Amino acid sequence: MHHLRPTPSGMRLTMALRRTAWPLNLGRVPLVVAPQDRMTIPIIPDYAALENAVVATDPFPHAIVPHFIGTQDLRAAVASLPVFGAGGSYPPSALKLSPLIRDLVAELQGPRLRDIIAAKFGLDLHDAPTMLTLRGRTRAQDGRIHRDSACKRVTVLLYLNVDDTAWTRHEGCLRLLRGEHDIEDYTTEVAPVNGTLLVFPNGMNTWHGHRRYVGVRNTIQLNYMTNDSRARGELRRHRLSALTKRLRIAA
């Protein structure tokens, strides 16, 4: 069994000052302010690391890239994340994004990441629609064992979190599972920290989930979608969700 654990670097990632108003689990969220000049320099992911990453096949094909977002960029990104008032997934258009995060979202939806993933997994993604969401909080009901929707051809997860004692207890660490019944029956565990990227094409056996965790857990999820009616329906729901959440936030 293989474990991907965060290295004890002692690095303390940035959390924005405004997050001190969050009511949930804030006692264990370190606060570090990123250098101001890092807030304006575009974030360039480590594409070379993704190109060189090994595609593991157990329990299903996937690639893991620690530090896909470098240390200094990660500090700036965490400091620039929006305030998430509740759990659930938020389309970018439902949030007030800083220029830094807005540019990162555009970068992730661009051709370079798409082309590398397509080549690495032997897929044709040239005309695949993308769907991207952000999460800032994990709720008690999140993390249950599941496969992603069949209209999501590929799932890409980017973790933007500080090291936390919860991760050493395996809470909130994503597990790639051998089946759908037991969260302890896993081959690989990914701690959601340090700018780690996880990529996997979806299939019949791509079961994954994590042990219960309630608190701050920043994730950007990108999906390359199919071109069928189910995908179009999900994209429509995605746009409607963006409108609904934007109106709720404005209220």
N, C-alpha and C positions, 0 to 999 in steps of 0.2 A: 504494500500500500504506500502510495506516495503522498507526501504533504508539501504544499507550498506555503511556507510560513514567512511572516515579515521578519527581516533581519534586524537585530537590536542595534540600530545605528544611533539611538538617542535623539534622533531628529524629532522635533516638535513641529507639527504642521500648523498652518495658519487657520484660525477661525475668526470670522469678522466680528467686530465689536458689537454689532447689533444682535448677535446671537445670544448675548448674555440675557436677553429677554425671553428666550425659549424656556418653557416650563419643564421639559422632559430630559432627564439624564444629563443635565448640564454640569453636574458636579465633577464629571470625569472627562470633560472636553477641554483640552488645553487651549489657551489663547496665546497666539503669537502673531505679531503684525508683520506682514510681508514688506520688503523694501518697496518704496513707492514706485521706483523705476520699473519694477517687475510687473506692475499692474497695467502697463501700457505696451509692453513688448509682446507680440503675438506668440502663442504657444505652438511649437513645432514638435509633434510626437516623434518618437524614435522609430521611424519606419524601418531602418536597417535592422533593428532588433526583431521586429516582426518578420521581416524577410528571412532572417536567420533562425527563427524559432522552429523547433521541431514539432511536427504534427503528431501528437500522441493518439493512439487508437483505442485505449482502454479507459473507460467503458464504451466510448464512442469518439470519433475524430474531433480533436480540439487542439487549440494552441493557446499557450499562456505566455504573456510577455510582462515580466515585472518591470517597473519603472518605464513603462511606455511613455508616461509623462515624467520628465526629469524632476529632480528634487526642487530646484528653484522655481520651475514652472508650476509644480504642484502646490507649493506654498502660495503662489499668487492666485492660482485657480481656486483653492479652497477659500481664500480671503474674499474672492469675487463672486462666490456662489450666491444665488438669491435666497431669500428667506422662504422656507417652506412651512406654511401654516398648518399643514396636515399631511397624512400619509398619502400614498397613491402615486401614480405616474402623471407627470405634467408635460404636455407638449411645450416646446420653447415659446410659442406664441401666447401661451397662457401666463407667462412669467415676465417680469421685468428683469431682463438679463443685462449684466454689465457688458461693455464692449469686449472685454477679454473673453468672457464665456460665450458671447454671441459669435466671436471669431472662431473659438474652439469648436463650437457646434457646426459651423460652416465647414471647417477643416475636416471634421470627421465625416461629413456627408459628401466630401469631394471625391475626385476620381482616384487620387493616389491610394487611399486606404482600400477603396473598392477593388482596384486592380491588383493590389498585393494579395488580398483575401481570395479573389477569384483564382489567381495563379497558384496560391498555396494549397487550395482545396480542389483544384481542377473544376471550377464552376464557371459558367457564363453568366456574369452579372451586369453586362453592359447596359441593359435596359430595365434592370430591376428597380422598382420604386423603393424609396427609403422611408422609414418611419423612425423618428427619434423622440425619446422621452427622457425626462430627468426625474430622479427621486431624491428626496432629502431626508426622509424619515421612514423607518421600518416599523410596522405595527405588529401586534401579537399574531394576527392572522396571516401575515406575509411569510413567505418561505416554504409553504407547504409543497410537497413533492408534486411536480407537474412536468409536462412537456409543453413547449411553446406551440402556439397555433400553427397548423399546417401551412397557412399562407405566409408564414415567416420563414423564408428559405434559410437565412443565416441570422444568428444572434451574436451581437457584439456588446460586451459589457466593459465599461471603463469605470474603475473605482477611484474615487477622490476622497479619501478619508485619512484621518490621523490614526496612528497606532493606539490601541485601546486594550485594556485588560480583558474586555469581552472577547476579543479575537483569540487571545491565548486560551480562553475557555471554549473556543470553537463556536461561540454564539454568533450568528450572522455570517459565518464563513460558508460560501457556496460549495456544495458537494455535488460532484458528478457521480451519479448512482448507477448501480448494476440493475436496478429494477424500481418498481413503483411503490413498493410497500414499506421499505425500511430506510430511514434517513441515516442509519449507521452502516448500511451496506454500500460503501462508496470506495472508489479507487483514488480520487483526487479531491483535495480540499483547497479552495482559493480564499485566502484572507482578503477582504475588500479594502486594501490599503495600498499606499505608495504608488499610485498611478498605474496599478496593474490592469492589463488588458486581457480579456478572455474572449475567444472567438470559437464558435462551433456551428456547423451546418445542422439544421434541425432534421430529425428523423423519427422513426417509430420507437427507438430506444433511448432517446436523449432526455432521460429523466434527471432532474436536478432539483435542489432545494437547499434549505439551511435550517439549522436549529433555531429555536425561538429567540428573537432579539427585538427589543423595543428601544428605539432611540435614533440618534443621528447616524445615517448610513447613506452617503452621497454616491449616486450611481448615474451614469449616462448610459442609456440603452439605445443601440442602433440596430435596426432590422432591415435586411434586404428582403423585399416582399416578392411574392409571385405576381403574375399579371392577370389573375382570374377574377371572377366576380366576388369571391370571398375576400380577397385582398382589397378590392375596391370598396367593399362594404366596410371592412375594418378601417381603411383610410378615411372613409366618410365619418365613421364614429370617432376616429381620432381627431378630425377637424371640429366636429361638434363638441367633443370633450374640451378642446382648446377654448372654444367660444364660451362654454358654460363655466369653466374654471376661471377664465379671464373676467367674466362678469361677476363671479362670486368674490374674487380677490378685490375687484374695484369697489364692491359694495362694503 
